[in-house]
Amino acid sequence: MIEFSRHPASYRHWKLTIEGPVATLAMDVREDGGLFPGYTLKLNSYDLGVDIELYDAVQRLRFEHPEVRAVVIASNKERVFCAGANIAMLGQSSHQQKVDFCKFTNETRNAIEDASRHSGQSYLCAIEGTASGGGYELALATEHIILVDDGFSAVSLPEVALLGVLPGTGGLTRLVDKRRVRRDRADFFCTLSEGIRGKRALEWNLVDEIVPRSKLKDAVARCAAAFAARSDRPADAEGIALTPLTRAVTEDAIAYDHVTVALDRVGACARIHVAAPEEPPPRDAAGIHAQGAAFWPLAVARELDDAILHLRANEPELGTWILTTGGAAELVAAADAALMDNADDWLAREITLYLKRVFKRLDVTSRSLIALIEPGSCFAGTLLELALAADRSYMLDGAFEGDSRPPATLRPGPMNFGPLAMANDLSRIETRFLGEADKVEAVRAALGTDLDAQAADDLGLVTFIPDDIDWHDEVRMAVEARASFSSDALTGMEANLRFAGPETLETKIFGRLSAWQNWIFQRPNAVGEEGALTRFGSGQPARFDKSRV
Amino acid sequence: MIEFSRHPASYRHWKLTIEGPVATLAMDVREDGGLFPGYTLKLNSYDLGVDIELYDAVQRLRFEHPEVRAVVIASNKERVFCAGANIAMLGQSSHQQKVDFCKFTNETRNAIEDASRHSGQSYLCAIEGTASGGGYELALATEHIILVDDGFSAVSLPEVALLGVLPGTGGLTRLVDKRRVRRDRADFFCTLSEGIRGKRALEWNLVDEIVPRSKLKDAVARCAAAFAARSDRPADAEGIALTPLTRAVTEDAIAYDHVTVALDRVGACARIHVAAPEEPPPRDAAGIHAQGAAFWPLAVARELDDAILHLRANEPELGTWILTTGGAAELVAAADAALMDNADDWLAREITLYLKRVFKRLDVTSRSLIALIEPGSCFAGTLLELALAADRSYMLDGAFEGDSRPPATLRPGPMNFGPLAMANDLSRIETRFLGEADKVEAVRAALGTDLDAQAADDLGLVTFIPDDIDWHDEVRMAVEARASFSSDALTGMEANLRFAGPETLETKIFGRLSAWQNWIFQRPNAVGEEGALTRFGSGQPARFDKSRV
């Protein structure tokens, strides 16, 4: 079982140091510290375990260190910044593991950019030695790349030339779309195994600054100070501790405080249930700070995040996730209001941004998502996003026979209109009603209203509203049909239907770049007996089928 | 060898009839008329051969029939519109053939939309019977879909449910991005093998109009008349004949009038040479009409189009295309001027739009493109697009030893600033300098100027400018390196680097949808021994690995 929780005290591969407003995350990968046996993490190459620690650090810096305004990514190794993903690890991984690994690393790079853009915590990168492949891609996720100009230090994307695959962590997209490296230069650069150094790296905008080795420290300090100066993070606030999650994992269930997951191996699905808060939220920022990790929105974000990661990595055969909720809509609405009323508080902002990232993680998850909206459920505000993120939703029209609870309702809230935007920068409601502003406005007019099945259907918020007589058959057939289809066709279909409308760096990375990489990861030229990933390091050259597809 | 030239007189699968401003393209696929042996084209299912005829018809309607303002796509078969791509054909095709087939069908669907949008020749679709898979995707490429409401006629995308693959001809993207079908409804629709009929099809915007069978003819006539009424095509003009191309194919060369291709099987590359016109163009529209298919821009467009299609389908092992040109820049500039000065003439417009489509075809071609700019070459205006479409360009700085010709120059022209836009709706120069308007303007300031290597390099128009001493080694190494890499990694890399900036329906179809389809086409769930494509029609159900990737 792959475990995603970490703590700085037990990091094996990173050194996190904080001096005033500047944190330094220094990579120092333990060669024998691989998550799986069978490979050695030489030259600061990484595997999923190294990246899980990085993700933990990125998260904690935002919540536990409000005073940190600039984060320096560096290396503690001599003459090497980072060699990228470990090739032997990739070579021995299954297709599913490779794809899952790339997805998670992409999400962490996106989280780094999110911190720089939205959280006043800007990342920069100091490269001394070689930054190859995923190493350079990590640098590309920062806002300022400083490269030592010593005739040796270099940035490179050698995947095509050496491995027969693509840079899989956003590299190609970030080159041409983020850094606007000219496409012909990018083409040349991406076919060079040795990469590019010094002045040309700067001229081609592969890096932002080159400095002699003796000036690296100064340059880093100067850039970090500039980033810190423009940040709106509070200097004197206290962070909150991301305390360990309460989680009980059994053979067929995972239970957190607010999130529970039932694992239905026969039905090939997981039932994810999210409970509303049981008490009203604190009214002001001080109260939110006092609750810290126990504050319901943050607790739910962390639990959902962990559940998603756990299921993705450890339960690939549960192909459908059934999303349900329970509790009182007014308490979710109150928690949402606590976040939005205190939007200028750093912690409230962090929690909202985190919720946004968690729902984005759901969007790019290769599982069919079906929301069930029944009596007792609570699809209000933040929790309504679960239904909007679903590929399909069923809402019971009326009550079940013998059930005296009132019929199910949905309650749209302000959180559904922007703060939790998808990777395409639109809210899930805007994406749902692409180019139909009147339909978006009709939902907005129902803000705070409890909508019954008919009203929700009229507004286009749910897919189907069967009554008691049809409910069980319709839902059963939907779940069974899903389980009967090709898992790959479903993944491709969902990846295409979920993101209508504008494309962004993020949607391009997950939709275009990852899809091509998935394709290449399956090809004999990469993973066949004589393929480049298979033969890498064997002393034998790869042999390719030259035919273009 | 797959041959792409066709003529209406010998169509086997389509009946083209023209009545005044309305053309009808009726599908009537000959069951025994497959391009390859081994399958029967039942129920108006199609293979590449059927689609090549469709492409021919779409082209000829634009050039040979200026009077046609509306094109009706219909079926001559009883109770079936079109069953989509033939599954037995897909099942027996190689991966390369499947991908190439999808690319070509996509390009033809895009050409249909291009005609509707830019050429005053709008397509509509009349569906009586079932339109399944690629059949419905063909309908989606038209601007108005009329479905007979008879309790039987239906539209469907049954690929996921029946075949374990995606609708591969833009269906998913057109559903949510073009027709704005709500994503949850699209999800449901795309998992139904039987599709959706009548009122629900209309409510969900899967079609634009439903009519009783008895009213179909009227509805089609009404819509065609409305399309015709809004068209700006001339009523009284005469079309020009797309006469057969002069083409000589030998073992190692293809020669047209203006385009020649040398096939270097040892070096795994094709050298495509395009010659400038040898005489000044006609000055006015009448002169262009008089030249017809012999007018240089149209002749070059047709020859390049055929060469690209030929090489893609028949020479997959020639992984690099080296693009060269020759002749007088002023004659290309004059031909460009003839097109642009007569931009309001229907034929000049058609030729420019066709050139645009040909360069787009180059952009989505899975071959490395290297432009060589040498003394005697002619990268001016329209032909400069070849260098801008290339992944990389080399321009000789100075002369070769013993060569008395003047050094090579480039000449930007107005054609490089909009008329030949890429699929992302930007010119290749705008894409090249994404977000750097000043660099675009600097090139614009050089309009009509012959730029030597240094000047072209300063403006960022070429990748490298080696001199005589370095030229041969640099070019040789670039071509050799390309041939040594994994063909798949190159394809993925090029597909990602070529389209920076905004995404459109077209870039999504080629970049996102096709990439996922390519991936799925490789997966055991589709093409393994027990895969859905393999088992389709065998009477045995497919068996899937349920694990999600």
Interface residues (C-beta under 8 A of the other chain):
Chain A: H95 Q96 V99 D100 E159 V160 A161 L163 G164 V165 L166 L172 T173 L175 V176 D177 R180 R182 R183 D184 R185 A186 D187 F188 C190 T191 A268 P316 E317 L318 G319 S366 R367 A390 D391 R392 S393 T431 R432 F433 L434 G435 E436 G460 V462 T463 F464 A481 R482 A483 F485 S486 S487 D488 A489 L490 T491 G492 M493 E494 A495 N496 L497 R498 A500 G501 P502 E503 K508 G511 R512 L513 A515 W516 Q517 N518 W519 I520 Q522 R523 N525 A526 G531 A532 A542 F544 D545 K546 S547 R548 V549
Chain B: H95 Q96 V99 D100 E159 V160 A161 L163 G164 V165 L166 L172 T173 L175 V176 D177 R180 R182 R183 D184 R185 A186 D187 F188 C190 T191 A268 P316 E317 L318 G319 S366 R367 A390 D391 R392 S393 T431 R432 F433 L434 G435 E436 G460 V462 T463 F464 A481 R482 A483 F485 S486 S487 D488 A489 L490 T491 G492 M493 E494 A495 N496 L497 R498 A500 G501 P502 E503 K508 G511 R512 L513 A515 W516 Q517 N518 W519 I520 Q522 R523 N525 A526 A532 A542 F544 D545 K546 S547 R548 V549
